[in-house]
Amino acid sequence: MLSRKNETKESIIEAALYLFQIKGYHATSVRDISNRAGVNSATISYYFKGKNGLMEYCFTSFLEEYLQLIEKHLGTIQSSGPAECLKNLVKEILHFQRKNYLAAKFVYSEISFDSSLNREILSTYWTKEKFYLQSLMETGIQEGVFKNISLPIFILQLKGLLSAPLLHAQYSMEVLYQFPREEYFTMKYLQELYDFIDIYILDVPKEYPLAFAGKEVVL
């Protein structure tokens, strides 16, 4: 059970993320957030030192949990193999983004702007993410499981596929009638990601069991 202090903090974060999505970060005031969260503006200053501090907290808490998820899955590479590890990682990232939909949508949208905070994040969190993904891919290539592809290009493609449902959420819902927050969408999208991995990077010899090619999606 959350303490009263944590409940207040969480209510502020939830209110902020909701308003950032509806109105945009710059158009949302501290008063807007405090009114929706049912607290006074001084409480936001106490916990986060203002709106900028609140934004930074949303960024760092989301990205730290995200990197912990990747690190945890990299620890299974010896037991599961690179291909299975990659597919399980992709699955968990989609679930993580769906579970933290508003935070993920806000972070991926805001990170595209040039700011001192974003440059700091690029040089720390995203650089660490690149190291993890590159290590996984290099292991797969060395073991002859993955094709010898351009790793920067693949990482860019993979990140684009994983973030597309968030960056293009409005287009997806209003034009394509696909709803990224629904479990059915996640299941279908995950199958497409598995197919992308199978076709683009797997280098499976004929005598090698096709244990991970065409893997069925189970949520």
Sequence and secondary structure as in RCSB ss.txt:
>XXXX:A:sequence
MLSRKNETKESIIEAALYLFQIKGYHATSVRDISNRAGVNSATISYYFKGKNGLMEYCFTSFLEEYLQLIEKHLG
TIQSSGPAECLKNLVKEILHFQRKNYLAAKFVYSEISFDSSLNREILSTYWTKEKFYLQSLMETGIQEGVFKNIS
LPIFILQLKGLLSAPLLHAQYSMEVLYQFPREEYFTMKYLQELYDFIDIYILDVPKEYPLAFAGKEVVL
>XXXX:A:secstr
   HHHHHHHHHHHHHHHHHHHH TTT  HHHHHHHHTS HHHHHHHHSSHHHHHHHHHHHHHHHHHHHHHHHHT
THHHH HHHHHHHHHHHHHHHHHHTHHHHHHHHHHTTS  HHHHHHIIIIIHHHHHHHHHHHHHHHHTTSB    
HHHHHHHHHHHHHHHHHTHHHHHHTS   TTSHHHHHHHHHHHHHHHHHHTB   TTS  SSTT     
